[in-house]
């Protein structure tokens, strides 16, 4: 999970109007890090996650999330054998535990990656 998390932290997203734009940035980061991935990976019956890198599931969320609804979705993902850990990429911070269904959960909040713009 560390390789994936490190690769994704390299994103410096501008304001992104659509979730599709976030998907493009994630793919660029994974490719630049030399990580193979599956986009829209089917990980179980009725479960499709945005990206799967080895056993790391990456889910992208845009807009304001309802924590209990998001947590329920992540619990479904964590119950799948293909998932060893989860990374949630969101536009807004969501209060989530560090572990879901016995699987590590990391969160990347896009505005926190902006940093200070220097000339």
C-alpha positions as CSV (number, residue, x, y, z in Angstrom):
1,X,0.0,0.0,0.0
2,X,2.9,2.4,0.7
3,X,3.9,2.4,-3.0
4,X,0.4,3.3,-4.1
5,X,-0.1,5.9,-1.4
6,X,3.3,7.5,-2.2
7,X,2.5,7.6,-6.0
8,X,-0.9,9.2,-5.4
9,X,0.5,11.9,-3.1
10,X,2.4,13.2,-6.1
11,X,-0.8,14.5,-7.5
12,X,-1.1,18.3,-7.6
13,X,-4.7,18.7,-8.8
14,X,-6.1,22.0,-9.8
15,X,-9.8,22.5,-9.0
16,X,-11.4,19.6,-10.8
17,X,-15.0,19.9,-12.0
18,X,-15.6,16.2,-12.8
19,X,-14.7,12.8,-11.2
20,X,-13.4,11.8,-14.6
21,X,-10.6,14.4,-14.3
22,X,-9.6,12.8,-11.0
23,X,-9.5,9.4,-12.6
24,X,-7.1,10.8,-15.3
25,X,-4.8,12.2,-12.6
26,X,-4.8,8.9,-10.7
27,X,-3.9,7.0,-13.8
28,X,-1.0,9.3,-14.6
29,X,0.4,8.9,-11.1
30,X,0.1,5.1,-11.2
31,X,1.7,5.0,-14.6
32,X,4.5,7.4,-13.6
33,X,5.2,5.1,-10.6
34,X,5.3,2.1,-12.8
35,X,2.3,0.5,-11.1
36,X,0.0,-1.8,-13.0
37,X,-3.6,-1.3,-12.3
38,X,-7.1,-2.3,-13.3
39,X,-9.6,0.5,-13.9
40,X,-13.2,-0.2,-12.8
41,X,-12.1,-3.6,-11.3
42,X,-14.8,-6.1,-10.4
43,X,-13.7,-7.4,-7.1
44,X,-16.8,-9.4,-6.1
45,X,-20.4,-9.9,-6.8
46,X,-21.9,-6.5,-7.2
47,X,-18.7,-4.8,-6.2
48,X,-16.7,-2.7,-8.6
49,X,-13.9,-0.4,-7.4
50,X,-12.4,2.5,-9.3
51,X,-8.9,1.1,-9.3
52,X,-7.1,-2.0,-8.2
53,X,-3.3,-2.1,-7.8
54,X,-2.3,-5.6,-6.7
55,X,-4.5,-5.9,-3.7
56,X,-4.9,-2.2,-3.0
57,X,-8.4,-0.8,-3.9
58,X,-8.7,2.9,-4.8
59,X,-12.0,4.6,-4.6
60,X,-12.5,8.1,-5.8
61,X,-15.3,10.4,-4.4
62,X,-16.2,13.9,-5.5
63,X,-18.4,16.2,-3.6
64,X,-19.7,15.9,0.0
65,X,-20.0,12.4,1.2
66,X,-22.3,11.0,3.9
67,X,-19.8,9.1,6.2
68,X,-22.0,6.2,7.1
69,X,-23.0,5.6,3.4
70,X,-19.3,5.7,2.3
71,X,-18.3,3.5,5.2
72,X,-20.9,0.9,4.2
73,X,-19.6,0.9,0.6
74,X,-16.0,0.5,1.9
75,X,-17.1,-2.4,4.2
76,X,-18.5,-4.2,1.1
77,X,-15.2,-3.7,-0.7
78,X,-13.1,-4.8,2.4
79,X,-15.2,-8.0,2.5
80,X,-13.9,-9.0,-1.0
81,X,-10.9,-11.4,-1.2
82,X,-9.2,-9.3,-3.8
83,X,-8.8,-6.4,-1.4
84,X,-5.9,-6.2,1.1
85,X,-6.2,-2.5,1.8
86,X,-8.1,0.6,0.7
87,X,-7.3,4.1,-0.4
88,X,-10.1,6.7,-0.6
89,X,-9.4,9.8,-2.7
90,X,-11.9,12.6,-2.0
91,X,-12.4,16.2,-2.6
92,X,-13.5,16.8,1.0
93,X,-12.3,15.2,4.2
94,X,-14.5,12.5,5.6
95,X,-14.1,11.1,9.1
96,X,-13.3,7.5,8.6
97,X,-11.5,4.8,10.7
98,X,-8.0,3.7,9.8
99,X,-9.2,0.2,9.3
100,X,-12.4,-1.3,7.7
101,X,-13.3,-4.9,7.9
102,X,-9.8,-5.7,9.1
103,X,-8.2,-4.0,6.1
104,X,-6.1,-0.8,6.4
105,X,-7.8,2.4,5.1
106,X,-5.9,5.5,4.0
107,X,-7.5,8.7,2.9
108,X,-6.1,11.3,0.4
109,X,-7.9,14.6,0.5
110,X,-7.2,16.5,-2.8
111,X,-7.0,20.1,-1.5
112,X,-4.4,18.9,1.1
113,X,-2.1,18.0,-1.9
114,X,-2.2,21.6,-3.3
115,X,0.5,22.9,-1.1
116,X,1.9,26.4,-1.5
117,X,2.2,27.6,-5.1
118,X,5.6,29.3,-5.6
119,X,6.7,31.3,-8.6
